[in-house]
Amino acid sequence: MDPICEFRRLAGQAWTRRVFLGRAAQGLGAMALASLLGPRGMAAAVPKAKDRWTGTVDPPHFRPRAKRVIWLTMAGGPSHLETFDYKPKLAAMHGQPMPESVTAGQQIAQLQGQKLFCFGPQTTFARYGRCGAEITALFPAVGSVADELCIVRSMTSEAINHDPAHTFMNTGTQIVGRPSMGTWATYGLGSEAEDLPGFVVLVSQGVGRSPQPIAARQWSAGFLPGRFQGVPLRGKGEAVHYLQNPRGVTRGRQGDVIRAVGALDARHDAVVDDPEIAARIAQYEMAYRMQASVPDLMDTSGEPEGIRDLYGCTPGDGSFASNCLLARRLAERGVRFIQLYHRDWDHHSGLREELPVKARETDRACGALIRDLKQRGMLEDTLVVWAGEFGRTPMSQTNKGSPGRDHHNKGFSIWLAGGGVKGGIDYGATDDLGYNAVENRVSVHDLHATMLRLLGIDHARFTEKFQGLDWRLTGVEGARVLDGILA
C-alpha cells in the first residue's frame, strides 16, 4: 500500500469528531502494542489470511479423544418408542386413556385439548450384541454394531416444533442467528483438511410425503466469522453450483483472478480491518482449491465393490447411503465436522406404514458407516451421533385411519459411537410409558458439553464475546459432561 496515496484518500474525507478520535485511538493502541511486542511480535500478531486456521483452542484444554464428528440427523423426529425405547406397559395399555397425572399441565404440540389415548409400540424389538441392547427389529444393521453404541434414552429438548427444535439442537438456543455446533468446532480447533471446508453438510430425502424443510441457518456461522459456516454439498448432480470454470477459462487464469481479488481485498482490509473481508479472502481461496478436490471426493466409483455393497449405494444417487460413504471419505480427508440430514421422519399418521420405509433407507448405511470406520481404525477417533430434533408422544395422534404420534420433547432416544464413548451401554431412561426422562436426564447443552470434551475442549472456557456477553455453545444455564458414557 502506498502511504502517500492513502493519506491523500483519507485527507479528502469529511471526518467527524467521532471518526477522528477513533482513528487516533487505533494509532495509539497500535504504537503501544508494537512497543510491547517488538517488530517481530507485531508481525506475528497479525496472521495472514492465507495461513491455515489452527483454532482458538490451541492447544486443546484436554487430550482429545475424537478428531472429528459425523452427526446423522434424522429430520422430523423419529419415534423413540418404535426404535430404541421399548415400553411393555405402554403396549399393555394400548387404547386406554392416557393417565392425566402424566400429561396434566404439559406442553403438547398438536394434541392440546383432545382426548389422549395410549398408543402401544408398533414394531417388534430384539436383543442385539453381547450387550443385549434392545433395538427395533427394523434396524438389524444398527443392531449388528450394538456393542459399539451408547444408547441415550433420556434425551430432552426445550423446543417442541421442528424448526426451533433443529435450531436448538444445532446451536444450543432457539434464537435464530447463533453459531452452529459445527461452526464452534471448526472455529475452536480448525480443520486438518487443506482443500475442503472444515464443516460440510449433506442432505438426502428418500420416499416421503411432505418432508419438513431444512433451513440453511441450521449450519450458520452466526456471529462467528463466516468462513466457519457449514458448506452444503449435493450428493447428486453438481456437488457445488458453478464449481467448474466457464468455457475458455483455464485454471491458471482463474488462479490469477483469485490472487488479484485477494490482493485488492487485503489492501482494503488493511484500512478498514473488517473480519468479513478476511473471511471472504479465505473463502475465495478455498473455493479455488475445491475446484480440484471436490470432483475427486464425490466420485465414489473407485471404491471397492464390497464397500459400495456394504453401504447399499450407487455412486452419485444422492441417497443417505451414498452420503454416509461420502462422510467417511470426508473424514479421511481431515474435515472436522460432517453433518448429514435425512428428511421425512415426521409421522403424525401412518406410522406403521411409513417408519419401515425410513428404516430401509437408513439402517444399512448407519451400520455400514460404523463397520467401515472401525475396519479402517478411524472409529476410535471419530465421534458418530444419531439423533432427531425430538421424539414422539406415547399417545396416538388420531383414531381415524392409520394413527401416528405427535411431537415430544420430554424424553427421547439418540445414540453415540466411537470417539471416546463407551460401547455396548445404555444411559438414562424414561418412565414406564416413555413420556418423561426420569433417570440421568440429558439436555442438549449436556450433549454439546460432552461432545466438546471428547474433542478436547472445556465448554465453560470456550466463549466468544458478542453484544457485551461471553457466549458459548452450551449456554449459560449450566451444562454437565456425561462422564458416565466416556470410555
SVG drawing of the C-alpha trace seen along z (x, -y; Angstrom):
<svg xmlns="http://www.w3.org/2000/svg" viewBox="-62 -17 73 79">
<polyline fill="none" stroke="black" stroke-width="0.4" points="0.0,0.0 1.3,-3.5 1.1,-5.5 1.1,-8.9 -1.9,-7.8 -3.6,-6.5 -3.0,-9.8 -4.4,-11.8 -7.5,-9.5 -8.2,-9.9 -7.5,-13.6 -10.2,-14.1 -12.8,-12.6 -15.0,-14.7 -14.2,-13.4 -16.5,-13.7 -15.0,-14.2 -16.0,-10.6 -14.2,-9.2 -11.1,-11.3 -10.9,-10.2 -11.5,-6.6 -8.6,-6.7 -6.3,-8.4 -7.1,-5.8 -6.3,-3.0 -3.0,-4.6 -2.0,-5.0 -3.1,-1.4 -1.0,0.0 2.0,-2.0 1.6,-0.7 1.3,2.9 4.3,2.5 6.4,1.3 5.4,4.3 5.8,6.9 8.7,5.5 8.7,5.7 8.7,9.5 6.0,9.9 3.9,7.3 4.2,9.1 3.2,12.4 0.2,10.9 -1.5,10.3 -1.7,13.7 -2.1,13.7 -5.5,14.7 -3.8,17.5 -2.5,19.1 -4.3,22.3 -6.6,21.8 -5.4,23.8 -8.3,22.7 -8.8,20.5 -8.3,23.5 -4.7,24.2 -3.5,26.3 -6.7,28.1 -7.8,28.0 -7.8,31.8 -6.3,34.7 -8.8,35.1 -10.4,38.5 -12.1,37.5 -10.6,35.7 -13.9,35.3 -17.7,35.6 -20.2,37.2 -23.7,36.2 -26.5,38.2 -29.7,36.1 -33.0,37.9 -35.0,34.8 -38.6,34.8 -38.4,36.5 -38.1,40.4 -40.2,42.2 -38.1,43.5 -41.0,45.8 -40.6,47.8 -36.8,47.6 -34.7,47.7 -37.1,47.5 -39.5,50.4 -42.2,50.0 -44.2,53.2 -46.5,51.2 -47.4,48.9 -48.2,51.9 -50.4,53.3 -52.3,50.0 -52.8,49.6 -56.1,47.9 -56.7,46.9 -57.0,43.3 -53.6,41.7 -53.3,41.1 -53.9,37.4 -51.3,37.4 -48.7,37.9 -49.9,35.2 -51.5,32.6 -50.0,29.1 -47.6,30.5 -46.8,28.8 -48.2,30.8 -47.8,29.7 -51.0,30.7 -53.0,32.7 -53.8,29.9 -57.5,30.2 -58.0,33.6 -58.8,36.9 -55.5,38.7 -55.2,42.5 -52.2,44.7 -50.6,45.9 -48.6,49.1 -45.3,49.8 -46.0,50.5 -42.8,52.5 -41.2,55.6 -37.9,55.4 -35.0,57.7 -31.8,58.1 -28.6,57.4 -24.9,57.9 -23.1,59.2 -24.5,56.3 -28.1,57.4 -29.2,53.9 -33.0,53.8 -33.5,52.2 -36.3,52.4 -36.2,55.3 -36.4,52.7 -32.8,51.8 -30.9,55.1 -27.7,53.4 -27.6,50.9 -28.3,53.9 -25.3,55.7 -23.0,53.0 -24.8,52.6 -21.6,53.3 -20.2,50.1 -23.2,48.0 -24.0,45.9 -27.8,45.5 -29.0,42.5 -32.7,43.0 -33.2,39.8 -32.6,37.1 -34.7,33.9 -35.1,30.6 -36.7,27.2 -38.3,27.0 -41.4,28.8 -41.8,27.7 -39.5,28.7 -37.6,25.5 -36.9,24.2 -36.1,27.8 -33.5,28.1 -32.1,24.7 -31.9,25.6 -30.2,29.0 -27.7,27.3 -26.9,24.1 -28.0,24.6 -30.6,21.9 -33.9,21.3 -32.8,17.8 -32.1,17.6 -28.6,16.3 -26.4,18.1 -23.4,20.2 -24.0,23.9 -22.1,26.7 -20.1,27.5 -19.0,23.8 -18.0,23.8 -15.9,27.0 -14.0,25.6 -13.6,22.2 -12.2,23.7 -10.0,26.4 -9.5,25.6 -9.5,28.4 -6.9,30.8 -8.4,30.5 -6.3,28.3 -8.6,28.3 -12.1,28.8 -14.2,26.8 -13.9,27.8 -17.7,28.1 -19.6,29.9 -23.4,30.6 -25.1,33.3 -28.9,33.5 -30.9,36.5 -34.5,37.5 -36.0,40.8 -39.6,41.8 -41.7,39.5 -44.9,37.5 -44.2,34.0 -40.8,33.7 -40.1,30.6 -37.7,28.1 -34.2,27.8 -33.1,24.1 -29.6,23.1 -29.4,21.2 -29.0,24.6 -25.4,24.6 -24.9,20.8 -21.8,19.2 -23.9,16.7 -21.7,14.1 -18.5,16.1 -16.5,15.4 -18.4,16.5 -15.5,18.8 -16.6,21.3 -20.2,21.8 -21.2,25.2 -20.8,25.8 -23.6,27.9 -22.5,30.4 -25.1,32.0 -24.9,35.8 -26.5,35.9 -25.6,33.9 -23.2,31.0 -21.9,31.0 -21.5,27.3 -23.1,24.8 -20.7,23.1 -17.8,25.3 -16.4,25.7 -14.9,22.8 -16.8,21.4 -15.7,22.5 -12.5,20.8 -11.4,20.1 -8.4,22.1 -7.4,23.0 -4.3,20.7 -6.5,17.7 -8.9,18.5 -6.0,18.5 -4.8,15.1 -8.3,13.7 -8.4,15.2 -4.9,13.7 -5.9,10.3 -9.2,10.1 -7.4,11.3 -4.8,8.6 -7.4,5.9 -9.4,7.2 -6.3,7.3 -5.5,3.7 -9.0,2.7 -8.9,4.8 -5.7,3.1 -7.6,-0.2 -11.0,0.9 -10.0,4.0 -13.2,5.9 -13.1,9.6 -15.7,10.4 -13.1,9.3 -10.6,11.7 -13.3,14.4 -14.1,13.5 -10.4,13.8 -10.2,17.2 -13.4,18.5 -12.3,17.4 -9.1,19.3 -11.0,22.4 -13.4,22.3 -10.4,22.3 -8.9,25.4 -12.3,27.1 -12.5,26.9 -9.8,29.6 -10.7,31.5 -14.5,31.9 -14.8,33.8 -12.3,36.5 -14.2,36.6 -17.6,37.1 -16.5,39.8 -17.1,42.9 -16.9,45.2 -13.3,46.1 -14.4,47.5 -14.2,51.3 -17.5,53.0 -17.6,54.7 -17.6,51.2 -20.4,49.9 -22.4,53.1 -21.8,52.7 -23.5,49.3 -26.0,50.3 -25.5,47.3 -24.9,46.5 -22.3,43.8 -24.0,40.4 -27.5,41.4 -27.8,38.7 -29.2,41.2 -28.5,41.3 -26.3,44.4 -24.2,42.5 -23.9,39.6 -22.7,41.9 -20.0,43.2 -19.1,39.6 -19.0,38.8 -16.3,41.5 -14.4,40.0 -14.6,36.5 -13.4,37.8 -10.4,39.4 -9.6,36.0 -9.5,34.2 -12.9,32.5 -13.7,31.6 -17.5,31.7 -19.7,33.6 -23.5,33.4 -26.0,35.5 -29.7,34.8 -32.2,37.4 -35.7,36.0 -39.3,37.1 -39.4,38.8 -42.5,36.6 -45.0,39.4 -48.2,37.8 -50.1,40.6 -49.3,43.7 -46.5,44.6 -46.9,48.3 -46.5,48.0 -44.0,45.1 -41.4,46.0 -40.3,49.2 -39.6,47.1 -37.3,44.8 -35.6,47.8 -34.9,49.3 -33.4,46.0 -31.0,45.5 -30.4,48.7 -28.0,50.4 -25.9,47.3 -25.7,46.4 -24.4,49.9 -22.0,49.8 -20.5,46.5 -19.7,47.8 -18.2,51.0 -16.2,49.1 -14.8,46.6 -13.8,49.4 -12.1,51.6 -10.0,48.6 -9.0,47.8 -10.9,44.5 -13.9,45.2 -11.7,44.7 -11.2,41.0 -14.4,40.3 -17.5,39.4 -20.7,40.6 -24.0,39.2 -27.5,40.4 -30.4,38.1 -33.6,36.4 -34.7,33.0 -37.1,34.6 -39.1,37.8 -42.8,38.7 -45.7,38.9 -46.9,42.2 -50.4,41.1 -51.9,41.5 -52.3,38.5 -55.6,39.8 -58.0,42.7 -59.1,42.4 -57.2,44.3 -53.7,45.3 -52.5,43.3 -49.2,41.8 -47.6,39.8 -47.2,36.1 -44.0,34.1 -42.4,34.8 -39.5,33.3 -39.7,34.6 -37.8,37.8 -36.4,39.5 -33.5,41.6 -30.3,40.9 -27.1,42.9 -23.4,42.2 -20.4,44.4 -16.6,44.1 -14.6,41.1 -14.0,41.9 -17.6,43.1 -18.2,46.4 -19.7,49.0 -22.5,51.5 -24.2,49.4 -27.5,47.8 -27.6,44.4 -30.7,42.9 -34.3,44.0 -37.8,42.7 -40.8,43.6 -42.9,46.8 -44.9,45.0 -41.9,43.3 -43.2,39.8 -40.7,38.2 -37.0,38.8 -36.6,39.9 -33.1,41.3 -29.9,39.4 -31.9,36.8 -29.8,35.3 -30.2,31.8 -29.0,30.6 -26.4,28.5 -25.2,31.6 -24.8,33.4 -22.8,30.4 -20.6,30.2 -19.8,33.9 -19.0,33.6 -16.7,30.7 -15.0,32.6 -14.3,35.5 -12.8,33.0 -10.5,31.7 -12.4,28.6 -13.7,27.4 -17.2,26.0 -17.2,23.5 -13.9,21.9 -14.8,21.9 -16.5,18.5 -16.8,15.6 -17.7,12.0 -20.8,10.8 -23.1,7.9 -21.3,7.5 -21.7,11.1 -19.5,14.2 -21.4,16.6 -20.8,20.3 -22.4,23.3 -23.6,24.7 -25.5,21.6 -25.4,20.0 -28.0,22.2 -25.4,24.8 -24.3,28.0 -22.6,31.1 -20.3,33.5 -21.8,37.0 -18.9,38.7 -20.8,42.0 -20.6,42.5 -16.9,41.7 -14.5,44.6"/>
</svg>
